[in-house]
Amino acid sequence: MIDTVTIAAVQMEPILMQNKNNLYNIISKIITASEEGAQLIVFPECALSGYLFTSLDEALPYMENVPGPFTNELNKYAKKLNVYIIAGLLEKEGDKHFNTAVLIGPDGLIGKYRKIHLPFLGIDRFIDKGDREFKVYNTPIGNIGIHICYDCNFPECARVMSLMGADILALPTNWPQGRQRIPEHIVLCRAYENKVNFVAANRTGIERNVKFIGLSRILDTSGEIIAGASDDSEQIVYGSISLSAARQKQVVFKEREFEINFFKDRRPEFYGEITDERK
């Protein structure tokens, strides 16, 4: 069984309402990342369509079913290059519409995640909240959990997937100007407090006068940034992570003669305030 996995966080600039051109850009970067040895390639939120739509009607022509044309194209390259891909798109299903990220592997569509927490921003103002529970996908390159952008502000998301056995948490995101504290602090904390590997792939560029900040990150289980974007340009960030490190939750400080375990030492009987839906 493998232990070390090479991850690529693709920091790209999706062009609003240009699905075809964005798809070409995505495919090009999949090929580049695979040539550099990446086994898991993570793209930003809404990488296929862009994000700052002004209405549901404006966005509808750029939404797809899952599975659909976009996932079919990703399937081809995942199989050909023997890689795993996570990418964001706008999904339609009947009369419902979601901000979705898909996980594709060499054998096809593995799963999808629909964004649960929706901020009052961009397309998220007009679509439906995710309607599925978190899931961790067991793959040959590790157990992978997915959430999207604003979700990382809710620590329960990362904790639930970590309790489910995630080795890697992926966060496709669209962080705009003014949200630097998230890549600088929040994602580091999520990796550290759950002792899990973490990859955040942010977009870049300017869309409808909103600037996006880049700052894509790959973090190890101690919350250390092992790879990060050098600036806010289009680029691919590479980092190698350890699966066994995520599975060993016990941390022993021999020189200080004490140890900690963020999972074993939990006291969920005192956490009722979090789960009480009446609150």
C-alpha positions as CSV (number, residue, x, y, z in Angstrom):
1,M,0.0,0.0,0.0
2,I,1.3,3.4,-0.9
3,D,2.0,6.0,1.8
4,T,3.3,9.1,-0.1
5,V,0.9,10.9,-2.5
6,T,1.8,13.8,-4.7
7,I,-1.0,16.4,-4.9
8,A,-1.3,19.3,-7.4
9,A,-3.4,22.4,-6.4
10,V,-4.3,24.1,-9.7
11,Q,-4.6,27.9,-9.3
12,M,-6.3,29.0,-12.4
13,E,-8.5,31.8,-13.7
14,P,-11.9,30.6,-14.9
15,I,-13.5,33.0,-17.4
16,L,-17.2,33.7,-16.6
17,M,-19.6,32.0,-18.9
18,Q,-16.8,30.4,-21.0
19,N,-17.2,26.8,-20.2
20,K,-15.6,25.6,-23.4
21,N,-12.4,27.7,-22.9
22,N,-12.3,26.8,-19.2
23,L,-12.5,23.1,-20.1
24,Y,-9.5,23.5,-22.4
25,N,-7.6,25.2,-19.6
26,I,-8.5,22.5,-17.2
27,I,-7.5,19.7,-19.5
28,S,-4.2,21.4,-20.3
29,K,-3.4,21.7,-16.6
30,I,-4.4,18.0,-15.9
31,I,-1.8,17.0,-18.5
32,T,0.9,19.3,-17.1
33,A,0.3,18.1,-13.5
34,S,0.3,14.5,-14.5
35,E,3.6,15.0,-16.3
36,E,5.0,16.4,-13.0
37,G,4.0,13.3,-11.2
38,A,0.7,14.4,-9.5
39,Q,-1.6,11.7,-8.5
40,L,-4.4,13.9,-7.2
41,I,-5.2,17.1,-9.1
42,V,-7.5,19.7,-7.4
43,F,-9.1,22.6,-9.2
44,P,-11.0,25.6,-7.8
45,E,-14.7,26.1,-7.1
46,C,-16.8,26.7,-10.2
47,A,-13.7,26.1,-12.4
48,L,-15.9,25.2,-15.3
49,S,-18.2,28.2,-15.4
50,G,-16.9,31.1,-13.2
51,Y,-18.7,32.2,-10.1
52,L,-20.1,35.8,-10.1
53,F,-23.4,35.3,-11.8
54,T,-26.0,37.9,-11.2
55,S,-29.1,35.6,-11.3
56,L,-30.1,32.0,-11.6
57,D,-31.4,32.6,-15.1
58,E,-28.0,34.0,-16.2
59,A,-26.2,30.9,-14.8
60,L,-28.6,28.2,-16.1
61,P,-27.0,27.8,-19.6
62,Y,-23.6,27.1,-17.9
63,M,-24.9,24.3,-15.6
64,E,-24.5,20.6,-16.2
65,N,-25.8,17.3,-15.0
66,V,-23.5,15.0,-13.1
67,P,-22.6,12.7,-14.8
68,G,-22.6,14.8,-17.9
69,P,-20.3,16.3,-20.6
70,F,-17.8,17.8,-18.1
71,T,-17.4,14.7,-16.1
72,N,-17.2,12.6,-19.2
73,E,-14.2,14.7,-20.4
74,L,-12.5,14.4,-17.1
75,N,-13.1,10.6,-17.2
76,K,-11.1,10.4,-20.4
77,Y,-8.0,12.1,-19.0
78,A,-8.2,10.4,-15.6
79,K,-8.2,7.0,-17.2
80,K,-5.5,7.9,-19.8
81,L,-3.2,9.5,-17.3
82,N,-4.0,7.3,-14.3
83,V,-4.8,10.3,-12.0
84,Y,-7.6,11.5,-9.7
85,I,-9.2,14.8,-10.3
86,I,-11.4,17.1,-8.1
87,A,-13.0,20.0,-9.9
88,G,-15.9,22.5,-9.3
89,L,-18.9,23.1,-11.5
90,L,-22.5,24.3,-11.3
91,E,-24.8,21.3,-11.3
92,K,-28.4,21.0,-12.3
93,E,-30.7,18.1,-11.3
94,G,-34.4,18.5,-12.1
95,D,-35.5,21.8,-10.7
96,K,-32.5,21.9,-8.2
97,H,-29.2,23.7,-8.7
98,F,-26.0,23.2,-6.7
99,N,-22.4,24.4,-6.3
100,T,-20.7,21.0,-6.8
101,A,-17.3,19.4,-6.8
102,V,-16.8,16.1,-8.4
103,L,-14.1,13.4,-7.8
104,I,-13.0,11.5,-10.9
105,G,-10.6,8.6,-11.0
106,P,-9.2,6.2,-13.7
107,D,-12.4,4.1,-13.5
108,G,-14.8,7.1,-13.8
109,L,-16.9,9.2,-11.5
110,I,-16.3,8.3,-7.9
111,G,-18.5,10.8,-6.2
112,K,-19.7,14.4,-5.8
113,Y,-20.1,16.9,-3.0
114,R,-22.7,19.7,-3.0
115,K,-21.8,22.9,-1.1
116,I,-23.7,22.9,2.2
117,H,-23.0,26.4,3.5
118,L,-23.8,29.2,1.0
119,P,-22.7,32.8,1.6
120,F,-24.6,35.8,0.1
121,L,-22.1,36.1,-2.8
122,G,-22.1,35.3,-6.5
123,I,-24.1,32.3,-7.7
124,D,-24.5,31.0,-4.1
125,R,-27.2,33.6,-3.6
126,F,-29.5,31.9,-6.1
127,I,-28.9,28.1,-5.8
128,D,-29.9,25.3,-3.4
129,K,-28.0,24.3,-0.3
130,G,-26.3,21.0,-0.6
131,D,-28.7,18.1,0.3
132,R,-26.2,15.3,1.0
133,E,-24.2,14.3,4.1
134,F,-20.5,14.5,4.0
135,K,-18.8,11.4,2.6
136,V,-15.2,10.1,2.5
137,Y,-14.2,8.3,-0.6
138,N,-11.8,5.4,-0.3
139,T,-9.3,5.3,-3.2
140,P,-5.9,3.7,-3.9
141,I,-4.3,7.1,-3.1
142,G,-6.1,7.6,0.2
143,N,-9.4,8.4,1.8
144,I,-10.5,11.7,0.4
145,G,-13.1,14.2,1.8
146,I,-14.4,17.2,-0.1
147,H,-15.9,20.5,0.9
148,I,-16.1,23.9,-0.9
149,C,-14.9,27.4,0.0
150,Y,-17.2,28.9,2.7
151,D,-17.6,25.4,4.3
152,C,-14.1,25.6,5.8
153,N,-15.4,28.4,8.1
154,F,-17.4,25.7,9.9
155,P,-15.0,23.5,11.8
156,E,-17.6,20.7,12.0
157,C,-17.1,20.0,8.3
158,A,-13.5,19.0,8.5
159,R,-14.0,17.3,11.9
160,V,-16.8,15.1,10.6
161,M,-14.8,13.9,7.5
162,S,-11.7,13.4,9.7
163,L,-13.8,11.2,12.1
164,M,-14.9,9.3,9.0
165,G,-11.3,8.5,8.3
166,A,-10.2,11.1,5.8
167,D,-6.5,11.2,5.0
168,I,-6.9,14.2,2.7
169,L,-9.4,17.0,2.8
170,A,-9.8,18.9,-0.5
171,L,-11.2,22.4,-0.6
172,P,-11.9,23.9,-4.1
173,T,-12.5,27.6,-3.4
174,N,-13.0,31.1,-4.7
175,W,-11.4,33.4,-2.1
176,P,-11.9,37.1,-3.0
177,Q,-9.8,40.0,-1.9
178,G,-10.2,40.6,1.8
179,R,-10.3,36.9,2.7
180,Q,-6.6,36.4,3.2
181,R,-7.1,35.2,6.8
182,I,-8.6,32.0,5.6
183,P,-5.5,30.7,3.7
184,E,-3.2,32.3,6.2
185,H,-4.8,30.9,9.3
186,I,-8.1,28.9,9.0
187,V,-7.0,26.1,6.7
188,L,-3.8,25.6,8.7
189,C,-5.9,25.2,11.8
190,R,-8.2,22.7,10.1
191,A,-5.2,20.5,9.2
192,Y,-3.7,20.8,12.6
193,E,-6.8,20.3,14.8
194,N,-7.7,17.2,12.8
195,K,-4.2,15.9,12.0
196,V,-5.2,15.6,8.4
197,N,-3.6,16.5,5.1
198,F,-5.3,19.5,3.5
199,V,-5.3,21.0,-0.1
200,A,-7.0,24.3,-0.9
201,A,-7.1,25.2,-4.6
202,N,-8.1,28.8,-5.1
203,R,-8.8,30.7,-8.3
204,T,-7.2,33.9,-9.4
205,G,-7.9,36.8,-11.7
206,I,-10.6,39.4,-11.8
207,E,-14.3,38.7,-12.4
208,R,-16.9,41.5,-12.6
209,N,-14.5,43.8,-10.8
210,V,-13.8,41.3,-8.0
211,K,-10.2,40.3,-7.5
212,F,-9.4,36.8,-6.3
213,I,-6.3,36.2,-4.2
214,G,-4.8,32.9,-5.1
215,L,-2.8,31.7,-2.1
216,S,-3.5,28.0,-2.9
217,R,-2.1,25.7,-0.2
218,I,-1.1,22.1,0.5
219,L,-0.7,21.4,4.2
220,D,0.6,18.4,6.1
221,T,-1.0,16.9,9.2
222,S,0.8,19.3,11.5
223,G,-0.7,22.3,9.8
224,E,2.5,23.2,8.1
225,I,2.4,24.6,4.6
226,I,4.4,22.2,2.5
227,A,3.6,24.0,-0.8
228,G,2.0,27.3,-1.6
229,A,1.4,29.6,-4.5
230,S,4.2,32.1,-5.0
231,D,1.7,34.9,-6.0
232,D,-1.8,35.3,-7.4
233,S,-1.0,34.2,-11.0
234,E,-2.1,31.1,-12.7
235,Q,0.2,28.3,-11.5
236,I,0.2,24.7,-10.2
237,V,1.4,24.0,-6.7
238,Y,2.8,20.5,-5.9
239,G,3.3,18.8,-2.6
240,S,3.8,15.3,-1.3
241,I,1.8,14.1,1.7
242,S,1.9,11.1,4.0
243,L,-1.2,8.9,4.4
244,S,0.2,7.1,7.5
245,A,0.7,10.5,9.2
246,A,-3.0,11.2,8.9
247,R,-3.9,7.8,10.3
248,Q,-1.7,8.1,13.4
249,K,-3.6,10.5,15.6
250,Q,-1.4,10.0,18.6
251,V,1.3,12.6,19.0
252,V,4.0,11.8,21.6
253,F,6.4,14.5,22.8
254,K,9.1,12.3,24.3
255,E,11.3,15.1,25.4
256,R,8.5,16.5,27.4
257,E,7.0,13.2,28.5
258,F,3.4,13.8,27.4
259,E,1.2,12.8,24.5
260,I,-2.0,14.1,22.9
261,N,-4.7,12.6,20.7
262,F,-7.2,15.0,19.3
263,F,-9.7,12.2,18.6
264,K,-9.2,9.9,21.6
265,D,-9.2,12.8,24.0
266,R,-12.6,14.2,22.7
267,R,-15.5,14.5,25.2
268,P,-18.6,14.4,22.8
269,E,-20.9,14.0,25.8
270,F,-20.3,17.7,26.5
271,Y,-20.8,18.9,22.9
272,G,-24.6,18.7,22.8
273,E,-24.9,22.4,22.1
274,I,-23.4,21.8,18.6
275,T,-25.8,19.0,17.6
276,D,-29.0,20.3,19.2
277,E,-31.0,21.5,16.1
278,R,-33.4,23.3,18.3
279,K,-30.8,25.9,19.1
